[in-house]
């Protein structure tokens, strides 16, 4: 892309973002965290960096498993 060409020679700033968690309802803390991450990415773009932001992936693990077991009434595995 034409607009991206000048950034290819710029220093690279890589940002790997963790995924949102599924073990609770969304709240203002989620917004605050996303806002901080957005500030960092915008700062480095304004400083001339070639910013690569990648959304992370997680299997969520034990917290989700425990909640599902509670809702289904499972006590033993």
C-alpha positions in Angstrom: 0.0 0.0 0.0 1.2 3.5 -0.8 0.6 4.9 2.6 2.5 2.1 4.3 5.6 2.3 2.1 7.4 4.9 4.1 7.1 3.0 7.3 8.8 -0.2 6.0 12.2 1.3 6.7 11.2 2.6 10.1 12.1 0.7 13.3 9.6 -2.0 14.2 7.5 -1.9 17.3 5.6 -5.1 18.0 2.7 -5.3 20.4 1.1 -8.6 21.2 -2.2 -8.1 23.0 -3.7 -10.7 25.3 -7.3 -11.7 24.6 -10.2 -10.6 26.6 -11.1 -13.0 29.4 -14.4 -14.7 29.6 -14.6 -15.2 33.4 -16.6 -12.2 34.2 -18.9 -9.4 33.0 -17.4 -6.5 31.1 -16.6 -3.5 33.3 -14.8 -0.2 33.2 -11.5 -1.9 33.9 -11.7 -3.5 30.5 -12.2 -0.1 28.9 -9.3 1.3 30.8 -7.0 -1.5 29.8 -7.9 -1.2 26.1 -7.4 2.6 26.3 -3.9 2.3 27.7 -2.9 -0.1 25.0 -4.3 2.2 22.4 -2.3 5.1 23.8 0.9 3.1 23.5 0.2 2.1 19.9 -0.6 5.7 18.9 2.4 7.0 20.7 4.8 4.8 18.8 3.0 5.5 15.5 3.4 9.2 16.1 7.1 8.7 16.9 7.5 7.2 13.4 7.7 3.5 14.2 6.3 0.8 12.0 3.8 -0.6 14.5 2.6 -4.2 14.3 -0.3 -4.9 16.7 -1.4 -8.5 16.9 -4.4 -9.8 18.9 -3.5 -12.6 21.2 -5.1 -16.0 21.6 -5.7 -18.0 24.8 -7.6 -21.1 25.6 -8.9 -19.3 28.8 -8.1 -22.4 30.9 -9.2 -23.2 34.4 -11.4 -20.2 35.3 -13.8 -21.0 32.5 -13.8 -24.7 33.2 -14.6 -24.1 36.9 -17.5 -21.8 36.0 -19.0 -24.3 33.6 -18.7 -27.1 36.2 -20.6 -24.9 38.7 -23.4 -24.1 36.2 -23.7 -27.8 35.2 -23.5 -29.0 38.8 -20.5 -31.2 38.2 -18.4 -32.2 41.2 -16.1 -34.9 39.9 -14.2 -35.2 36.6 
